[in-house]
């Protein structure tokens, strides 16, 4: 009740607008409180048009754009039409302006729900970015979602390393076995390289390593070879390959997303078992952390280490070897 009384006092409430200029959209997400490359229309366009029934909207206040909700309509057998923050992205909206006050975030959510009901949607669901992707550590949106009746239906553990370290002391912060592996890799003469515009041969080698590595785990990559190449064409400044080479041959690699100006995400890490004795992965991770720090990133995100809230202990412990701390990736849902 208090929320409704306060909202009624807003002189210029926030409204939902399904009509927007794509250029306006692209320029907004980069300056938003919690915007990531996964909100980019350029990124989302790598999906074939028939894969998702996209239904994006923007939020406006006094005619100005103050937020985004990249989303799609998903049919549920029981609920019917559901409005989901885009299923083709790791993180979704609402993406909001850092200029908004808490009352405006409540107004944004109220207008989102009102619009959803008008469109005949029976549920709203969204996965918001962990706090490390925010402009500053503000959890207004999480508090407002809970206060507006949204329930957390999924909680995953993401791990990331802060990059505000002294370069001379970084290695000493790793656990003993990781430092030992790093020094062995150095003695073996392996080389680190960050490839910001990979050519066909480099992409082919990355794909070869990735497929072989995932096959050993009994899974397949989430992206096809063609999708990976298309993403490099659509957002070339946001993707790069970190590689380890031995005798001129790539033996270990990470596919990185520069999600925003604060956080670099390691999306795929893969290596070949036949070169494991060279210990390329600790060396690759260490060098990636140094590179990310030099580029001005605050965090290196290693990705989630849980599946439906159950820890994947091997992954979790491996990432802790590199100073990784723990952050929540939450999925919210509200039935209408």
LINKALIN-V10563 format. One record per backbone hydrogen bond with DSSP energy under -1.0 kcal/mol. CO is the residue of the C=O (numbers start at 1). NH is the residue of the N-H. If there is no record, write none. Layout:
BEGIN
((CO & NH) (CO & NH))
END
This chain:
BEGIN
((1 & 5) (2 & 6) (3 & 7) (4 & 8) (6 & 9) (7 & 10) (15 & 60) (17 & 58) (21 & 25) (22 & 26) (23 & 27) (24 & 28) (25 & 29) (28 & 31) (33 & 135) (36 & 39) (37 & 40) (40 & 44) (41 & 45) (43 & 46) (44 & 47) (48 & 51) (52 & 54) (53 & 73) (57 & 69) (58 & 17) (59 & 66) (59 & 67) (60 & 15) (61 & 64) (64 & 61) (66 & 97) (67 & 59) (68 & 95) (69 & 57) (70 & 86) (71 & 55) (72 & 84) (74 & 82) (76 & 80) (80 & 76) (81 & 122) (82 & 74) (83 & 125) (84 & 72) (86 & 89) (95 & 68) (96 & 33) (97 & 100) (101 & 105) (102 & 106) (103 & 107) (104 & 108) (105 & 109) (106 & 110) (107 & 111) (108 & 112) (109 & 113) (110 & 114) (111 & 115) (112 & 116) (113 & 117) (114 & 118) (115 & 119) (116 & 121) (117 & 120) (122 & 336) (123 & 83) (124 & 334) (125 & 85) (126 & 332) (127 & 92) (130 & 133) (131 & 134) (136 & 138) (139 & 143) (140 & 144) (141 & 145) (142 & 146) (143 & 147) (144 & 148) (145 & 150) (146 & 149) (151 & 333) (154 & 331) (156 & 329) (157 & 305) (158 & 327) (159 & 302) (160 & 325) (161 & 300) (163 & 165) (166 & 169) (166 & 170) (170 & 173) (171 & 174) (175 & 179) (176 & 180) (177 & 181) (178 & 182) (179 & 183) (180 & 184) (181 & 185) (182 & 186) (183 & 187) (184 & 188) (185 & 190) (186 & 189) (191 & 245) (193 & 243) (195 & 241) (199 & 203) (200 & 204) (201 & 205) (202 & 206) (203 & 207) (204 & 208) (205 & 209) (206 & 210) (207 & 211) (208 & 212) (209 & 213) (210 & 214) (211 & 215) (212 & 216) (214 & 219) (215 & 218) (224 & 228) (225 & 229) (226 & 230) (227 & 231) (228 & 232) (229 & 233) (230 & 234) (231 & 235) (235 & 238) (238 & 258) (240 & 256) (241 & 195) (242 & 254) (243 & 193) (244 & 251) (244 & 252) (245 & 191) (246 & 249) (249 & 246) (251 & 272) (252 & 244) (253 & 270) (254 & 242) (255 & 267) (255 & 268) (256 & 240) (257 & 259) (257 & 265) (259 & 37) (262 & 298) (262 & 299) (263 & 260) (264 & 301) (265 & 257) (268 & 255) (270 & 253) (272 & 275) (273 & 276) (275 & 278) (276 & 279) (280 & 284) (281 & 285) (282 & 286) (283 & 287) (284 & 288) (285 & 289) (286 & 290) (287 & 291) (288 & 292) (289 & 293) (290 & 294) (291 & 295) (292 & 297) (293 & 296) (298 & 163) (299 & 264) (300 & 161) (301 & 266) (303 & 159) (305 & 312) (307 & 310) (310 & 307) (312 & 316) (313 & 317) (314 & 318) (315 & 319) (316 & 320) (317 & 321) (319 & 322) (319 & 324) (320 & 323) (325 & 160) (327 & 158) (329 & 156) (330 & 128) (331 & 153) (331 & 154) (332 & 126) (333 & 151) (334 & 124))
END
